[in-house]
Amino acid sequence: MDISGVFRHRFSVFRFWHVVAFMFLLCLFSGHSACATQKTVLVLGDSLSAGYGLEKGSGWVDLLGKRLKKDYPEITIVNASISGDTSGGGKARLPALLKRYAPSVVVIELGANDGLRGFPVKSMYDNLLAMVEMVKKQKGTVLLLGMQIPPNYGQAYTRDFAGVYPAVAKKGKVSLVPFFLKGVAERDDLFQSDNIHPVAAAQPIMLDNVWPFLEPLLK
C-alpha cells in the first residue's frame, strides 16, 4: 500500500476544502459585490437606446453601463436595441435574447416607431404585454419606458398611444417610467437636425429619468 500516495491525496482534499472555507468567509464578511451573483440587465429598444447619430459611448445606455460598473460591478448590461425597431420587432427578437442572456431585468423601450408609423395602438399594447409576460415567465423583472408622440397625429391617437404604457404596466404589474423623454421633448436644442433623435447633451437627462425606477430593481 502506497502510504505516501494516500497522504498526498488526503492533504489535497484538506487543502481544497480549506480554500472553499476561506472563500466562503471572504464573501460572508466582505459584504461586497465581488461575491454577489452575476446579473444581467437587457435593454430592448429602438434608435433612442441604440445611440443613433451619437458618438460611440455617449448614448444613455452607455452612460448607464458606466454607472453600473461603478456602483454595481456585479451587473452586466446588454444593449439589444436596433434603430427603427417596433414593438412587433422586439416581440419577435425577445425569446432568443432571453435564452441567450437570461437577464434579471429587461428594460423595454419600444413603441415610438409604432406611433410614428401610425400603427394601431391595440397591436402595440398586445406586443408590449406579450414581452412583459415572456420576461416574467422566466422569472425576470421588467421596466417599461413610457413614450408620447407629437399632437399632430390627432388628439385621439396621441391620447390612446400615451395610455398604452400605463395600461400595460398595470396589467403586467411592472414598473413604469411615465415619460422617457421628460425634460428633453420640450427643448428643440436637445434634438438632432431630424427633430426626432436626442443629441448627446440629452442622454444624461434620459438616464436620470430611468435611474430612479431601475435602481430599486437591481437590489
N, C-alpha and C positions, 0 to 999 in steps of 0.2 A: 504493500500500500504506500503510495506517494504522500507522505505526511506534509512535505513542503508544498505540494500542489494544493492539498486541502486547505492548508493555512493561507496560501495566497488567495484562494477562492473566497474564504471567509473574510479576509481582510478587504477584498474588493467589494463584497456585499456591504460590509460595515461602512466603508468609505462612501459608497453610493447613497446609503440612507442618511449618512451624516450630512452630505451635500443637500439632499432633499430637505432635511430638517432645517438646515441653515437658511435655505431659500424661503421656506415657509415663514420662519421667524422674521426674515428680512421684509417680506411682504406684509406681515402682520403689524410690524412696528413702524415701518417707513411711512405708511399711510399715503403713498404717492402713486401716481398713475402708472408707473413703470410696472407695477404688479397687477394692474387692472386688466379686465377682459377687453380685448381689442373690439372696437365698434366701428361701424361704417355709416356715414351719412351720405345718402344718394340724392343728388339734385336732378330732378327730371323737369326740364324746362325748354324754352324756345330761345330766340335771339337775345332776349333780355337777360338770360342767365348764361348764354354761350359767349357773351362778350363781343357781340357784333360791332365792328367798327372801332374797337378799342385796341390799344397796345396789349400785347400778351402780359398777363399777370395783373391787369388793372381792373378786371371785372369784379362784381360784388362777390361772386363765388370764390374767386382767387383771394380776395380780402378775407373772406370767411375762413378759407384754408389757413391763412397766416394766423388768424386769431385762434383757431383751434390748435394749431401747432404750439402756440404759446401757452394757452390756458387749459387745453385738453389734449395733450400729446398722444393719448391712447386712442384718439379718434381719427380715423381716416376719412377723407372726403373724396367722393367720386362725382364728377360733373358729367352727367349724361345728357346735357342739353344740346339741342340742334336747332339752328336758325330755321325759321319757317314752320316748325313743328306745331301740330294742333293737338287737341285733346284726344282725337282719334288715333293720331300717330303715337302719342305717348302710351295710350292703352295697348296698342299693338306691340310696342317695344318693351313694356314693363316686365312681362313674365320672364324674358331672357335675362334682364338686368337683375331681377330678384334672385334668380337661380345662380347667377354668376357671383354676385357680391353679398347676398344675404344681409342687406342693410338693416340696421337697428332703427334708423329714422329715414323716411323718404320725404323730401321737400318737393311738392308738386307745384310748379309754376307754369301752368298751361291754360289756354283759353283765349289769350289775346288775339291769336291768329284766327280762331273760330269767329270772334266778333268782327275783326276787320274784313273777313270774307262773308259775313252775313249768314253764317251757319245757324240752323235752328238752336235755340237755347236748350231745348229739351234734349237734343243729342249730346250737347256739351255736358249737361247735368248727368246724363246716363254714363258718359265716358269717365268723368271725374269720379263719380260714385263707384264705378266698377274698379278704378285704380285703387281707391281707398280700401275697398273690400279685398282686393288682391294682397295688399300690404298687410292688412290686419289678419288675413288668413295665415300668413307666415309669421305672425306674432311681432310684426313691425309697427312702428308708430308713424303717423302722417302729420305733416304740417302743410296746410293748404294756403297758397298765397292768392289773396283776392285781387281782382283786376276790375277796371272800369274802362269804358270806351267813350269817345267824344260824343256829344249830344247830336251831332249831325246825322247819326244813324236813326234818328227818330226817338221820341220820348219813350214810347212803349218798349222798343227793343233795348234801348240803353238801360232802362229800369230793370227789365227782365234779365238782361245779361248780368248786371251787378248783383242781382238777387240769387243767381245760381250758386255763388260761393258760400254764403251763409247757409243756404238750404242744404248743400252737400255736407258742409261741416256739421250741421245739426243732425242730419240723417245718419251720417257716418260716425258721429261722436268723435270728431278730431279737432285739433287746434286750427285756428284760422288767423292769418294776418289780414285785417279788414281791407286794406288797400296797399298793395306792394309799392306803388309809386307815390305815396303820400309825401308831400314836400318837394316832389320833383315835377309832377304832372302840370302844376300851375306855373312853372317857370320856363319860359321859352329858351333862356340861356343855358339850360341844363340838357338840351337836346341837340343831336347832330343835325346836319343840314336837311335830313329827310323828315325832321319833326316827329319821328317815331322812336328812335333809339337814343337812350340817355348817353351823355358824354361821361368821361372818366370822373369828373367832379361830382357827378350824381351817384356814383357807385357806393361811397361810404354812407350816404343817406339811405339808399336802398338796403344796405346791410343793417343799418341801425333800425330800420323798420321790421326786419326779420328777427334780429337777435333776441329781443325780449321774449318772443314766442318760442324760439328754437332752444335757447339755453335750458329752460326747465325740462325739455325732453331729453337732453343729453345726460341729465343726472338720474 
